[in-house]
Amino acid sequence: MAFSKTFEAAEPARAEVDLFAGPTVLEFGTPWCAYCIGAQAVLESAFRAYPNVRHLKIEDGSGRPLGRSFRVKLWPTLIFLRDGKEVARLVRPGTAQEVEQALQQIDGSA
């Protein structure tokens, strides 16, 4: 759980994501994307106060079904889920504060 530093090449199926229990953030991007690299310090800072939130970094790209099912167009895109349902979305977040506000919406423990 908590902040993940590594993009996963293997993505879970959408049906599996829909069944996730509790707070989860899906981060779509790639390890070579300049916007994704630039956002990492902001994300890591925001996640410090939310150790109970599952964070999955999903390597995205053309033909990747999970990103398409969430209509991801730009990287990084963060999908904030509570019990498998989308509650908030941030595209190319610029501040830890906006990430923290979205995290507050899905995690009641902080």
C-alpha positions as CSV (number, residue, x, y, z in Angstrom):
1,M,0.0,0.0,0.0
2,A,1.0,3.7,0.1
3,F,3.0,5.5,-2.6
4,S,4.5,3.3,-5.3
5,K,7.6,4.3,-7.2
6,T,7.5,1.8,-10.0
7,F,5.1,1.6,-13.0
8,E,3.6,-1.9,-13.4
9,A,3.8,-3.2,-16.9
10,A,1.0,-5.8,-16.2
11,E,-2.3,-4.1,-15.5
12,P,-5.2,-5.5,-13.6
13,A,-8.4,-6.2,-15.5
14,R,-11.2,-3.6,-15.2
15,A,-13.5,-6.1,-13.5
16,E,-10.8,-6.7,-10.8
17,V,-10.4,-2.9,-10.3
18,D,-14.2,-2.5,-10.0
19,L,-14.1,-5.0,-7.0
20,F,-11.3,-3.2,-5.1
21,A,-12.3,-2.5,-1.5
22,G,-11.3,0.7,0.2
23,P,-9.4,3.7,-1.2
24,T,-7.3,3.2,-4.3
25,V,-5.5,5.6,-6.7
26,L,-4.7,4.5,-10.2
27,E,-1.9,6.5,-11.7
28,F,-1.7,6.1,-15.5
29,G,1.6,7.1,-17.2
30,T,4.9,5.8,-18.3
31,P,8.4,5.9,-16.8
32,W,9.8,8.0,-19.6
33,C,7.0,10.7,-19.7
34,A,8.4,14.1,-18.6
35,Y,5.1,15.1,-17.1
36,C,5.0,11.8,-15.1
37,I,8.5,12.3,-13.9
38,G,7.9,15.9,-12.9
39,A,4.8,14.9,-10.9
40,Q,6.5,12.3,-8.7
41,A,7.7,14.6,-5.9
42,V,4.2,16.2,-5.6
43,L,2.6,12.8,-5.5
44,E,5.0,11.3,-3.0
45,S,4.6,14.4,-0.7
46,A,0.8,14.1,-0.9
47,F,0.7,10.4,-0.2
48,R,2.7,10.6,3.0
49,A,-0.4,11.4,5.0
50,Y,-2.4,8.6,3.4
51,P,-0.5,5.3,4.1
52,N,-3.8,3.4,3.9
53,V,-4.5,4.3,0.3
54,R,-3.5,1.7,-2.3
55,H,-1.5,3.3,-5.1
56,L,-1.1,1.5,-8.4
57,K,1.2,3.0,-11.1
58,I,-0.1,1.6,-14.4
59,E,2.1,1.8,-17.5
60,D,-0.3,3.1,-20.1
61,G,-0.2,3.3,-23.9
62,S,-2.0,2.6,-27.1
63,G,-4.0,-0.6,-26.9
64,R,-3.9,-0.8,-23.1
65,P,-7.4,-1.7,-22.1
66,L,-7.5,-0.4,-18.5
67,G,-6.5,3.2,-19.4
68,R,-9.0,3.1,-22.3
69,S,-11.8,2.0,-20.0
70,F,-11.1,5.1,-17.9
71,R,-10.8,7.3,-21.0
72,V,-7.2,8.3,-20.1
73,K,-5.9,10.8,-22.7
74,L,-3.0,12.6,-21.0
75,W,-0.3,11.4,-18.6
76,P,-0.2,11.4,-15.7
77,T,-3.9,10.8,-15.0
78,L,-4.8,9.9,-11.4
79,I,-8.1,8.1,-10.8
80,F,-9.2,8.2,-7.2
81,L,-11.4,5.2,-6.3
82,R,-13.5,4.3,-3.3
83,D,-14.6,0.7,-3.3
84,G,-14.0,0.4,-7.0
85,K,-16.0,3.6,-7.9
86,E,-14.4,6.7,-9.3
87,V,-14.7,9.6,-6.9
88,A,-12.2,12.1,-8.3
89,R,-9.7,12.5,-11.2
90,L,-6.7,14.7,-11.7
91,V,-4.8,15.1,-14.9
92,R,-1.2,16.4,-14.7
93,P,-1.5,17.5,-11.0
94,G,0.7,20.5,-10.2
95,T,0.5,20.7,-6.4
96,A,0.4,18.3,-3.5
97,Q,-2.6,20.2,-2.1
98,E,-4.8,19.3,-5.0
99,V,-3.7,15.6,-4.7
100,E,-4.3,15.7,-1.0
101,Q,-7.8,17.1,-1.5
102,A,-8.7,14.2,-3.8
103,L,-7.1,11.8,-1.3
104,Q,-9.3,13.2,1.4
105,Q,-12.4,12.3,-0.7
106,I,-11.5,8.6,-0.7
107,D,-9.8,8.0,2.6
108,G,-11.5,8.8,5.9
109,S,-8.6,7.7,8.1
110,A,-6.3,10.8,7.7
